[in-house]
């Protein structure tokens, strides 16, 4: 069975944290929310999130997931970026060929970890300037989602792209999201001219 972990850090963007969890669970993907410091995490908009476990509890078990997802939010992204234990685990994941995903500001963590070196990515507008200083060989794109097969990376732009990000991750992991996306009216959203 496909397993995904979503890393939740204080100051995370709640939409970006919960949308993938919701979509993956609807698709029958085993999904766990991991608090960076604790099981209780306060999001950027003062929404208290209760995680299934914490990084301290999971430890090297993080290596066993098919994909690890980093939501954005400036505070959350910086907390993920600055955690050395997480950096080491994510570097091991990339070396082993496991998928890693980040959206909005969270690719700054991947930049520090060296995961974006010589790989394609996207992020929240303006964050690419910070990333370029840390990972100058990374290749920024303005697409809604970017999949880099070689680096096993999936990235996306920001809160409004959270559904696209979740469906993209599911598809990359071999789970067809079309029925669930239809039930959630995603095609309707895409067909509207605003």
C-alpha positions as CSV (number, residue, x, y, z in Angstrom):
1,X,0.0,0.0,0.0
2,X,1.2,3.5,-0.8
3,X,2.2,5.5,2.3
4,X,2.7,9.3,2.5
5,X,3.9,11.5,5.3
6,X,3.0,15.2,5.6
7,X,5.5,17.2,7.8
8,X,3.7,19.8,9.8
9,X,5.7,22.7,11.4
10,X,4.6,25.7,13.4
11,X,3.6,28.5,11.1
12,X,2.6,26.2,8.3
13,X,0.0,27.2,5.7
14,X,-3.0,25.2,6.9
15,X,-4.6,24.7,3.5
16,X,-1.4,23.3,2.2
17,X,-1.0,21.0,5.1
18,X,-4.5,19.6,5.2
19,X,-5.5,19.5,1.5
20,X,-3.0,16.7,0.7
21,X,-4.0,14.8,3.8
22,X,-7.7,15.0,2.8
23,X,-7.1,14.1,-0.8
24,X,-4.8,11.2,0.0
25,X,-7.1,9.7,2.6
26,X,-10.1,10.0,0.1
27,X,-7.9,8.0,-2.4
28,X,-7.1,5.3,0.2
29,X,-3.5,6.3,0.5
30,X,-2.1,5.7,4.0
31,X,-1.3,9.2,5.2
32,X,0.3,10.3,8.4
33,X,0.7,13.8,9.7
34,X,4.0,14.3,11.5
35,X,4.6,17.3,13.7
36,X,8.1,18.7,13.5
37,X,8.4,19.4,17.2
38,X,5.3,18.0,18.8
39,X,1.9,16.4,17.9
40,X,0.2,19.8,18.5
41,X,1.1,22.4,15.9
42,X,-0.2,26.0,15.5
43,X,-0.6,27.0,11.9
44,X,0.1,30.4,10.4
45,X,-3.6,31.4,10.8
46,X,-4.0,30.3,14.4
47,X,-5.5,26.9,13.5
48,X,-4.3,24.3,15.9
49,X,-3.5,21.1,14.1
50,X,-3.3,17.7,15.8
51,X,-0.8,15.4,14.2
52,X,-0.7,11.6,14.3
53,X,2.9,11.6,15.6
54,X,6.0,13.7,15.8
55,X,9.4,13.6,14.1
56,X,11.0,12.5,17.4
57,X,8.7,9.5,17.5
58,X,9.1,8.6,13.8
59,X,12.8,9.2,13.4
60,X,14.4,7.1,10.7
61,X,10.9,5.6,10.0
62,X,10.5,8.6,7.7
63,X,12.7,6.7,5.2
64,X,9.9,4.1,4.7
65,X,7.3,6.5,3.1
66,X,6.7,6.6,-0.6
67,X,6.6,10.4,-0.4
68,X,7.2,13.0,2.2
69,X,5.3,16.3,1.7
70,X,6.3,19.7,3.0
71,X,3.5,22.3,3.1
72,X,4.6,25.9,2.9
73,X,3.8,29.0,5.0
74,X,6.8,31.2,5.8
75,X,7.2,30.2,9.4
76,X,6.7,26.5,8.8
77,X,9.0,26.4,5.8
78,X,11.8,28.1,7.8
79,X,11.3,25.6,10.7
80,X,11.6,22.7,8.3
81,X,14.6,24.3,6.6
82,X,16.5,24.7,9.9
83,X,16.0,21.2,11.3
84,X,19.2,19.3,10.8
85,X,17.7,15.9,11.7
86,X,15.1,16.3,9.0
87,X,17.7,17.5,6.5
88,X,19.7,14.3,7.0
89,X,16.7,12.1,6.6
90,X,15.5,13.9,3.5
91,X,19.0,13.7,1.9
92,X,18.9,10.0,2.6
93,X,15.5,9.7,1.0
94,X,16.7,11.4,-2.2
95,X,19.8,9.3,-2.4
96,X,17.6,6.2,-2.1
97,X,15.3,7.3,-4.9
98,X,12.2,8.1,-2.8
99,X,9.8,10.9,-3.8
100,X,9.8,14.2,-1.9
101,X,7.3,17.1,-2.4
102,X,7.2,20.7,-1.2
103,X,5.0,23.7,-2.0
104,X,4.8,27.4,-1.6
105,X,7.8,28.6,0.6
106,X,8.8,25.0,1.6
107,X,11.2,24.5,-1.3
108,X,13.6,26.7,0.7
109,X,14.1,23.7,2.9
110,X,14.9,21.5,-0.1
111,X,17.3,24.2,-1.3
112,X,19.2,24.1,2.0
113,X,19.2,20.3,2.0
114,X,20.8,20.3,-1.5
115,X,17.8,18.5,-3.0
116,X,17.2,21.2,-5.6
117,X,20.7,21.1,-7.0
118,X,20.5,20.7,-10.8
119,X,16.8,19.9,-10.6
120,X,13.5,21.6,-11.7
121,X,11.2,23.2,-9.2
122,X,8.6,25.8,-8.6
123,X,7.6,27.8,-5.5
124,X,5.7,30.8,-4.2
125,X,6.4,33.9,-6.3
126,X,9.5,35.7,-5.0
127,X,10.7,32.7,-2.9
128,X,12.7,31.6,-6.0
129,X,15.0,34.6,-5.5
130,X,16.0,33.3,-2.0
131,X,16.3,29.7,-3.4
132,X,18.6,30.9,-6.2
133,X,21.1,32.2,-3.5
134,X,21.2,28.8,-1.8
135,X,20.8,26.5,-4.8
136,X,21.9,28.4,-7.9
137,X,21.9,25.3,-10.1
138,X,18.2,24.6,-9.4
139,X,15.9,25.5,-12.3
140,X,12.8,27.5,-11.4
141,X,9.6,27.3,-13.4
142,X,6.3,29.2,-13.1
143,X,4.1,26.1,-13.6
144,X,1.4,25.2,-11.1
145,X,3.2,21.9,-10.3
146,X,6.6,20.7,-11.4
147,X,7.7,17.1,-11.4
148,X,11.4,16.4,-11.6
149,X,11.8,12.7,-12.3
150,X,15.6,12.6,-11.8
151,X,15.5,14.2,-8.4
152,X,12.2,12.5,-7.4
153,X,10.8,16.0,-6.6
154,X,7.3,17.4,-6.8
155,X,6.8,21.1,-6.1
156,X,3.9,23.6,-6.4
157,X,3.2,27.3,-6.0
158,X,0.9,28.2,-3.1
159,X,-2.5,27.8,-1.3
160,X,-4.6,28.0,-4.4
161,X,-2.6,25.2,-6.0
162,X,-2.9,22.7,-3.1
163,X,-5.5,20.5,-4.9
164,X,-3.4,20.3,-8.1
165,X,-0.4,19.5,-5.9
166,X,-2.2,16.7,-4.1
167,X,-3.6,15.2,-7.3
168,X,-0.1,15.4,-9.0
169,X,1.5,13.6,-6.1
170,X,-1.1,10.8,-6.2
171,X,-0.6,10.4,-9.9
172,X,3.1,10.2,-9.6
173,X,2.8,7.5,-6.9
174,X,0.6,5.5,-9.3
175,X,-2.8,6.3,-7.7
176,X,-5.4,7.6,-10.2
177,X,-7.0,10.7,-8.7
178,X,-9.6,11.2,-11.5
179,X,-12.7,9.8,-9.7
180,X,-12.0,11.7,-6.4
181,X,-11.1,14.9,-8.3
182,X,-14.5,14.6,-10.1
183,X,-16.3,14.0,-6.8
184,X,-14.6,17.1,-5.4
185,X,-15.7,19.2,-8.5
186,X,-12.1,19.9,-9.5
187,X,-12.9,19.7,-13.2
188,X,-15.7,22.2,-12.7
189,X,-13.2,24.6,-11.2
190,X,-10.8,24.2,-14.1
191,X,-13.6,24.7,-16.7
192,X,-14.7,28.1,-15.3
193,X,-13.6,31.3,-16.9
194,X,-13.2,33.8,-14.0
